[in-house]
Amino acid sequence: MVQRPLVLLATIFAGLLIVLSFALVLMPDMVATLGMVSGVVVILAIVVLLVMFIRLRKV
C-alpha cells in the first residue's frame, strides 16, 4: 500500500499548482517568476508520483 506521507505530499503539490495558476492570472506581470516556481513544483510532484508508482508495483 502507498504510504500516507506520499499521498499527502502529492495533495499539497496539487494544491500549490492550483494556487499558482490563480496567481498567474492575478499577477500577469510576474509570469516569469511564477512560471519558474510552477516548474519546480511540477517536477517535485512528478517525482512524488513516480515514487508512489514504484512502491505500488512492488506490492
PDB file as gemmi writes it, atoms N, CA and C in Angstrom:
CRYST1    1.000    1.000    1.000  90.00  90.00  90.00 P 1                      
ATOM      1  N   MET A   1       0.838  -1.192   0.000  1.00  0.00           N  
ATOM      2  CA  MET A   1       0.000   0.000   0.000  1.00  0.00           C  
ATOM      3  C   MET A   1       0.876   1.246   0.000  1.00  0.00           C  
ATOM      4  N   VAL A   2       0.406   2.278  -0.648  1.00  0.00           N  
ATOM      5  CA  VAL A   2       1.151   3.540  -0.696  1.00  0.00           C  
ATOM      6  C   VAL A   2       1.086   4.188   0.682  1.00  0.00           C  
ATOM      7  N   GLN A   3       2.225   4.699   1.104  1.00  0.00           N  
ATOM      8  CA  GLN A   3       2.263   5.312   2.423  1.00  0.00           C  
ATOM      9  C   GLN A   3       1.569   6.662   2.420  1.00  0.00           C  
ATOM     10  N   ARG A   4       1.022   6.987   3.560  1.00  0.00           N  
ATOM     11  CA  ARG A   4       0.246   8.208   3.702  1.00  0.00           C  
ATOM     12  C   ARG A   4       1.038   9.485   3.419  1.00  0.00           C  
ATOM     13  N   PRO A   5       2.313   9.605   3.835  1.00  0.00           N  
ATOM     14  CA  PRO A   5       3.044  10.852   3.559  1.00  0.00           C  
ATOM     15  C   PRO A   5       3.184  11.167   2.065  1.00  0.00           C  
ATOM     16  N   LEU A   6       3.306  10.137   1.236  1.00  0.00           N  
ATOM     17  CA  LEU A   6       3.412  10.393  -0.202  1.00  0.00           C  
ATOM     18  C   LEU A   6       2.109  10.941  -0.770  1.00  0.00           C  
ATOM     19  N   VAL A   7       1.007  10.405  -0.309  1.00  0.00           N  
ATOM     20  CA  VAL A   7      -0.295  10.901  -0.764  1.00  0.00           C  
ATOM     21  C   VAL A   7      -0.497  12.338  -0.289  1.00  0.00           C  
ATOM     22  N   LEU A   8      -0.077  12.614   0.933  1.00  0.00           N  
ATOM     23  CA  LEU A   8      -0.190  13.973   1.460  1.00  0.00           C  
ATOM     24  C   LEU A   8       0.679  14.941   0.662  1.00  0.00           C  
ATOM     25  N   LEU A   9       1.904  14.539   0.328  1.00  0.00           N  
ATOM     26  CA  LEU A   9       2.772  15.390  -0.482  1.00  0.00           C  
ATOM     27  C   LEU A   9       2.181  15.652  -1.865  1.00  0.00           C  
ATOM     28  N   ALA A  10       1.641  14.621  -2.484  1.00  0.00           N  
ATOM     29  CA  ALA A  10       1.034  14.794  -3.806  1.00  0.00           C  
ATOM     30  C   ALA A  10      -0.150  15.760  -3.732  1.00  0.00           C  
ATOM     31  N   THR A  11      -0.927  15.673  -2.667  1.00  0.00           N  
ATOM     32  CA  THR A  11      -2.068  16.569  -2.491  1.00  0.00           C  
ATOM     33  C   THR A  11      -1.605  18.008  -2.276  1.00  0.00           C  
ATOM     34  N   ILE A  12      -0.559  18.175  -1.494  1.00  0.00           N  
ATOM     35  CA  ILE A  12      -0.033  19.522  -1.246  1.00  0.00           C  
ATOM     36  C   ILE A  12       0.497  20.132  -2.538  1.00  0.00           C  
ATOM     37  N   PHE A  13       1.234  19.338  -3.329  1.00  0.00           N  
ATOM     38  CA  PHE A  13       1.753  19.862  -4.590  1.00  0.00           C  
ATOM     39  C   PHE A  13       0.617  20.211  -5.555  1.00  0.00           C  
ATOM     40  N   ALA A  14      -0.440  19.414  -5.573  1.00  0.00           N  
ATOM     41  CA  ALA A  14      -1.588  19.730  -6.435  1.00  0.00           C  
ATOM     42  C   ALA A  14      -2.241  21.038  -5.991  1.00  0.00           C  
ATOM     43  N   GLY A  15      -2.382  21.217  -4.689  1.00  0.00           N  
ATOM     44  CA  GLY A  15      -2.945  22.465  -4.176  1.00  0.00           C  
ATOM     45  C   GLY A  15      -2.075  23.667  -4.512  1.00  0.00           C  
ATOM     46  N   LEU A  16      -0.761  23.498  -4.397  1.00  0.00           N  
ATOM     47  CA  LEU A  16       0.153  24.581  -4.755  1.00  0.00           C  
ATOM     48  C   LEU A  16       0.034  24.947  -6.230  1.00  0.00           C  
ATOM     49  N   LEU A  17      -0.109  23.946  -7.079  1.00  0.00           N  
ATOM     50  CA  LEU A  17      -0.248  24.228  -8.513  1.00  0.00           C  
ATOM     51  C   LEU A  17      -1.540  24.969  -8.820  1.00  0.00           C  
ATOM     52  N   ILE A  18      -2.599  24.651  -8.114  1.00  0.00           N  
ATOM     53  CA  ILE A  18      -3.861  25.370  -8.307  1.00  0.00           C  
ATOM     54  C   ILE A  18      -3.699  26.828  -7.874  1.00  0.00           C  
ATOM     55  N   VAL A  19      -3.064  27.048  -6.723  1.00  0.00           N  
ATOM     56  CA  VAL A  19      -2.845  28.404  -6.230  1.00  0.00           C  
ATOM     57  C   VAL A  19      -1.949  29.180  -7.186  1.00  0.00           C  
ATOM     58  N   LEU A  20      -0.905  28.532  -7.690  1.00  0.00           N  
ATOM     59  CA  LEU A  20      -0.003  29.215  -8.624  1.00  0.00           C  
ATOM     60  C   LEU A  20      -0.692  29.554  -9.944  1.00  0.00           C  
ATOM     61  N   SER A  21      -1.617  28.712 -10.384  1.00  0.00           N  
ATOM     62  CA  SER A  21      -2.328  29.032 -11.621  1.00  0.00           C  
ATOM     63  C   SER A  21      -3.224  30.261 -11.436  1.00  0.00           C  
ATOM     64  N   PHE A  22      -3.854  30.381 -10.252  1.00  0.00           N  
ATOM     65  CA  PHE A  22      -4.638  31.584  -9.984  1.00  0.00           C  
ATOM     66  C   PHE A  22      -3.722  32.799  -9.854  1.00  0.00           C  
ATOM     67  N   ALA A  23      -2.545  32.616  -9.268  1.00  0.00           N  
ATOM     68  CA  ALA A  23      -1.605  33.728  -9.123  1.00  0.00           C  
ATOM     69  C   ALA A  23      -1.132  34.224 -10.486  1.00  0.00           C  
ATOM     70  N   LEU A  24      -0.973  33.309 -11.444  1.00  0.00           N  
ATOM     71  CA  LEU A  24      -0.575  33.723 -12.798  1.00  0.00           C  
ATOM     72  C   LEU A  24      -1.632  34.604 -13.447  1.00  0.00           C  
ATOM     73  N   VAL A  25      -2.888  34.311 -13.168  1.00  0.00           N  
ATOM     74  CA  VAL A  25      -3.965  35.117 -13.741  1.00  0.00           C  
ATOM     75  C   VAL A  25      -4.063  36.471 -13.040  1.00  0.00           C  
ATOM     76  N   LEU A  26      -3.858  36.462 -11.719  1.00  0.00           N  
ATOM     77  CA  LEU A  26      -3.994  37.699 -10.956  1.00  0.00           C  
ATOM     78  C   LEU A  26      -2.806  38.641 -11.126  1.00  0.00           C  
ATOM     79  N   MET A  27      -1.614  38.085 -11.346  1.00  0.00           N  
ATOM     80  CA  MET A  27      -0.412  38.914 -11.470  1.00  0.00           C  
ATOM     81  C   MET A  27       0.310  38.599 -12.775  1.00  0.00           C  
ATOM     82  N   PRO A  28      -0.204  39.104 -13.887  1.00  0.00           N  
ATOM     83  CA  PRO A  28       0.413  38.784 -15.180  1.00  0.00           C  
ATOM     84  C   PRO A  28       1.808  39.381 -15.369  1.00  0.00           C  
ATOM     85  N   ASP A  29       2.169  40.377 -14.565  1.00  0.00           N  
ATOM     86  CA  ASP A  29       3.497  40.976 -14.709  1.00  0.00           C  
ATOM     87  C   ASP A  29       4.591  40.109 -14.079  1.00  0.00           C  
ATOM     88  N   MET A  30       4.224  39.085 -13.309  1.00  0.00           N  
ATOM     89  CA  MET A  30       5.197  38.201 -12.666  1.00  0.00           C  
ATOM     90  C   MET A  30       5.186  36.808 -13.302  1.00  0.00           C  
ATOM     91  N   VAL A  31       4.895  36.737 -14.579  1.00  0.00           N  
ATOM     92  CA  VAL A  31       4.753  35.453 -15.258  1.00  0.00           C  
ATOM     93  C   VAL A  31       6.054  34.656 -15.223  1.00  0.00           C  
ATOM     94  N   ALA A  32       7.177  35.309 -15.429  1.00  0.00           N  
ATOM     95  CA  ALA A  32       8.453  34.592 -15.475  1.00  0.00           C  
ATOM     96  C   ALA A  32       8.774  33.946 -14.129  1.00  0.00           C  
ATOM     97  N   THR A  33       8.616  34.705 -13.062  1.00  0.00           N  
ATOM     98  CA  THR A  33       8.922  34.180 -11.729  1.00  0.00           C  
ATOM     99  C   THR A  33       7.959  33.071 -11.347  1.00  0.00           C  
ATOM    100  N   LEU A  34       6.675  33.317 -11.527  1.00  0.00           N  
ATOM    101  CA  LEU A  34       5.681  32.305 -11.162  1.00  0.00           C  
ATOM    102  C   LEU A  34       5.800  31.071 -12.053  1.00  0.00           C  
ATOM    103  N   GLY A  35       6.209  31.261 -13.285  1.00  0.00           N  
ATOM    104  CA  GLY A  35       6.415  30.121 -14.174  1.00  0.00           C  
ATOM    105  C   GLY A  35       7.551  29.227 -13.708  1.00  0.00           C  
ATOM    106  N   MET A  36       8.637  29.848 -13.237  1.00  0.00           N  
ATOM    107  CA  MET A  36       9.754  29.058 -12.724  1.00  0.00           C  
ATOM    108  C   MET A  36       9.371  28.308 -11.452  1.00  0.00           C  
ATOM    109  N   VAL A  37       8.640  28.978 -10.573  1.00  0.00           N  
ATOM    110  CA  VAL A  37       8.194  28.324  -9.337  1.00  0.00           C  
ATOM    111  C   VAL A  37       7.249  27.172  -9.676  1.00  0.00           C  
ATOM    112  N   SER A  38       6.351  27.393 -10.618  1.00  0.00           N  
ATOM    113  CA  SER A  38       5.429  26.329 -11.032  1.00  0.00           C  
ATOM    114  C   SER A  38       6.186  25.148 -11.634  1.00  0.00           C  
ATOM    115  N   GLY A  39       7.221  25.432 -12.396  1.00  0.00           N  
ATOM    116  CA  GLY A  39       8.024  24.363 -12.984  1.00  0.00           C  
ATOM    117  C   GLY A  39       8.685  23.496 -11.928  1.00  0.00           C  
ATOM    118  N   VAL A  40       9.216  24.131 -10.889  1.00  0.00           N  
ATOM    119  CA  VAL A  40       9.849  23.375  -9.805  1.00  0.00           C  
ATOM    120  C   VAL A  40       8.819  22.518  -9.078  1.00  0.00           C  
ATOM    121  N   VAL A  41       7.644  23.086  -8.813  1.00  0.00           N  
ATOM    122  CA  VAL A  41       6.588  22.332  -8.124  1.00  0.00           C  
ATOM    123  C   VAL A  41       6.124  21.157  -8.979  1.00  0.00           C  
ATOM    124  N   VAL A  42       6.028  21.355 -10.280  1.00  0.00           N  
ATOM    125  CA  VAL A  42       5.621  20.268 -11.180  1.00  0.00           C  
ATOM    126  C   VAL A  42       6.652  19.142 -11.163  1.00  0.00           C  
ATOM    127  N   ILE A  43       7.925  19.486 -11.198  1.00  0.00           N  
ATOM    128  CA  ILE A  43       8.967  18.457 -11.168  1.00  0.00           C  
ATOM    129  C   ILE A  43       8.913  17.678  -9.860  1.00  0.00           C  
ATOM    130  N   LEU A  44       8.726  18.381  -8.743  1.00  0.00           N  
ATOM    131  CA  LEU A  44       8.619  17.694  -7.452  1.00  0.00           C  
ATOM    132  C   LEU A  44       7.381  16.798  -7.399  1.00  0.00           C  
ATOM    133  N   ALA A  45       6.278  17.261  -7.952  1.00  0.00           N  
ATOM    134  CA  ALA A  45       5.058  16.451  -7.961  1.00  0.00           C  
ATOM    135  C   ALA A  45       5.248  15.192  -8.805  1.00  0.00           C  
ATOM    136  N   ILE A  46       5.919  15.320  -9.938  1.00  0.00           N  
ATOM    137  CA  ILE A  46       6.161  14.157 -10.796  1.00  0.00           C  
ATOM    138  C   ILE A  46       7.050  13.144 -10.084  1.00  0.00           C  
ATOM    139  N   VAL A  47       8.067  13.629  -9.370  1.00  0.00           N  
ATOM    140  CA  VAL A  47       8.946  12.723  -8.624  1.00  0.00           C  
ATOM    141  C   VAL A  47       8.154  11.966  -7.559  1.00  0.00           C  
ATOM    142  N   VAL A  48       7.298  12.670  -6.829  1.00  0.00           N  
ATOM    143  CA  VAL A  48       6.488  12.017  -5.797  1.00  0.00           C  
ATOM    144  C   VAL A  48       5.558  10.984  -6.425  1.00  0.00           C  
ATOM    145  N   LEU A  49       4.929  11.322  -7.541  1.00  0.00           N  
ATOM    146  CA  LEU A  49       4.030  10.371  -8.198  1.00  0.00           C  
ATOM    147  C   LEU A  49       4.776   9.152  -8.737  1.00  0.00           C  
ATOM    148  N   LEU A  50       5.995   9.342  -9.229  1.00  0.00           N  
ATOM    149  CA  LEU A  50       6.795   8.206  -9.683  1.00  0.00           C  
ATOM    150  C   LEU A  50       7.188   7.295  -8.522  1.00  0.00           C  
ATOM    151  N   VAL A  51       7.535   7.890  -7.384  1.00  0.00           N  
ATOM    152  CA  VAL A  51       7.854   7.081  -6.201  1.00  0.00           C  
ATOM    153  C   VAL A  51       6.632   6.285  -5.769  1.00  0.00           C  
ATOM    154  N   MET A  52       5.458   6.911  -5.805  1.00  0.00           N  
ATOM    155  CA  MET A  52       4.227   6.192  -5.464  1.00  0.00           C  
ATOM    156  C   MET A  52       3.998   5.037  -6.430  1.00  0.00           C  
ATOM    157  N   PHE A  53       4.222   5.277  -7.719  1.00  0.00           N  
ATOM    158  CA  PHE A  53       4.033   4.243  -8.726  1.00  0.00           C  
ATOM    159  C   PHE A  53       4.981   3.073  -8.499  1.00  0.00           C  
ATOM    160  N   ILE A  54       6.230   3.370  -8.204  1.00  0.00           N  
ATOM    161  CA  ILE A  54       7.223   2.307  -7.979  1.00  0.00           C  
ATOM    162  C   ILE A  54       6.865   1.504  -6.743  1.00  0.00           C  
ATOM    163  N   ARG A  55       6.418   2.166  -5.695  1.00  0.00           N  
ATOM    164  CA  ARG A  55       6.033   1.435  -4.477  1.00  0.00           C  
ATOM    165  C   ARG A  55       4.805   0.574  -4.701  1.00  0.00           C  
ATOM    166  N   LEU A  56       3.877   1.029  -5.531  1.00  0.00           N  
ATOM    167  CA  LEU A  56       2.682   0.219  -5.819  1.00  0.00           C  
ATOM    168  C   LEU A  56       3.045  -1.017  -6.645  1.00  0.00           C  
ATOM    169  N   ARG A  57       4.020  -0.881  -7.534  1.00  0.00           N  
ATOM    170  CA  ARG A  57       4.409  -2.016  -8.375  1.00  0.00           C  
ATOM    171  C   ARG A  57       5.087  -3.111  -7.562  1.00  0.00           C  
ATOM    172  N   LYS A  58       5.744  -2.741  -6.462  1.00  0.00           N  
ATOM    173  CA  LYS A  58       6.438  -3.737  -5.634  1.00  0.00           C  
ATOM    174  C   LYS A  58       5.493  -4.519  -4.747  1.00  0.00           C  
ATOM    175  N   VAL A  59       4.292  -4.005  -4.534  1.00  0.00           N  
ATOM    176  CA  VAL A  59       3.346  -4.675  -3.630  1.00  0.00           C  
ATOM    177  C   VAL A  59       2.677  -5.841  -4.303  1.00  0.00           C  
TER     178      VAL A  59                                                      
END                                                                             
